[in-house]
Amino acid sequence: MSKRYRRKSSSRKINRAFGIIIVILFVAIAASAWWTTNLRAVSKTQEKQVFVLEYGMTASDVATELKNMDLIRNANVFELLCKSKKADAKLMAGMYYLSPSMSSKEILNVLIAGPEPEVVRVTIPEGYTTGQIVAALAKNGLGTEKELYAAIQSFNADDYSFLEGTPTGETHLEGFLFPDTYFFDKKATARDTIDRFLLRFEQELTDETTNRLKEVNMSIYEWVIKASIVEREAVKAEERPLIAGVFENRLRTNMPLESCATIQYILGEVKPVLTIEDTKIDSPYNTYQHIGLPPGPIANPGDASLQAALYPKETDYFFFVAKNDGSHAFSVTYQEHLRNVNIYQ
């Protein structure tokens, strides 16, 4: 009896081990199939898209962006592929042309090979005007000023709904040419180059932003106008909501904004100190002479100023004056303001 029992016990152990091996093989085959499937191309579409690998992006950041652009099937798989190739240290910032017809391995090979050689990097600071941006682009060989201004005037609300209500002319896109660091293709048309700015601005119109604009009953154009004034008035990030709040208080009580930045926009130069004559210039942009907002933005604001205009700080302040160190002194009454002017100016 004992010998038979041992034979049965051994047989059970062999069957159990065999079963475990089958399960492991099945899991391995399934995992291999899953891995292979997620490395395949997303589609057969060969139309190439511009992918910009920004400075400081990790393999995880790249994988997420590629997935958002529908260029890869699975971000986690792509990130693991990068790790297996030790690609994190090999990824170089720049512009790449990628298509959904490329497999994840092909895309990674392109990224490791480096960016397109005919690419120029241009950084546009917050607060630049359209004229300054056009000059910077022309200086970097991205078209003549004439071509760039023509491209600017070619865009309208049919291209981007947020352009509804913008005026015509060379400053047609003032406020919407989002300041950022860009990688431009030197072979691109002037219109394609300008389009990159508008695509970037469109990213600012998140669901939270559009809901907030509806909540405060503010149009996109009004929002950009306010943000542009904040951008040119503020230096320190923490003061942007305060300055936005001052202008909201003035608008609410029908006080003129009296923004020096709007006068500088009219003059086309940044004067450290404005004269009385400057504040009397006949222009709809003169916020010393006209109550309310100017007819259009006076610069191209960045994200911080856009957020400040969207969420201004609620205070009792109606005045502020520069301390000449980048900060401002804020006050509630005109008498307090005059004292601050005497101290700091």
Number of C-alpha atoms within 10 A of each C-alpha: 5 7 8 9 10 11 11 12 12 12 12 12 12 12 12 12 12 12 12 12 12 12 12 12 12 12 12 12 12 12 12 12 12 12 15 11 13 19 20 18 21 20 15 10 11 11 10 14 13 14 20 18 20 17 11 10 15 17 23 17 15 22 26 18 18 22 17 12 14 15 25 28 22 20 22 15 18 26 20 15 19 25 14 10 14 12 19 17 12 14 25 18 17 21 24 22 15 19 23 23 19 22 19 26 16 15 22 18 15 17 24 17 12 15 20 16 11 12 17 17 13 15 13 19 16 20 24 23 25 22 15 14 22 22 16 16 22 17 12 15 11 23 21 16 18 13 15 24 22 15 18 25 16 13 18 18 11 9 12 13 11 18 18 14 14 18 15 13 12 16 19 21 27 24 28 25 26 28 22 16 13 20 25 23 19 16 13 13 15 22 18 14 22 22 18 16 17 19 14 16 20 15 9 16 14 10 9 9 15 14 12 14 18 11 9 10 10 13 15 18 19 18 19 25 26 25 30 30 28 30 29 23 21 21 15 11 13 12 20 25 23 24 28 27 23 25 27 22 20 18 15 10 10 11 17 17 25 19 18 21 24 27 24 21 17 17 12 11 10 14 13 9 10 12 9 8 7 17 19 13 15 11 15 16 23 27 22 21 16 16 16 18 20 19 14 22 28 30 31 29 31 25 16 17 30 25 18 24 28 20 17 20 18 13 14 13 20 21 23 21 17 17 14 10 9 11 16 21 15 20 20 14 12 12 10 14 19 16 12 20 15 8 11 14 12
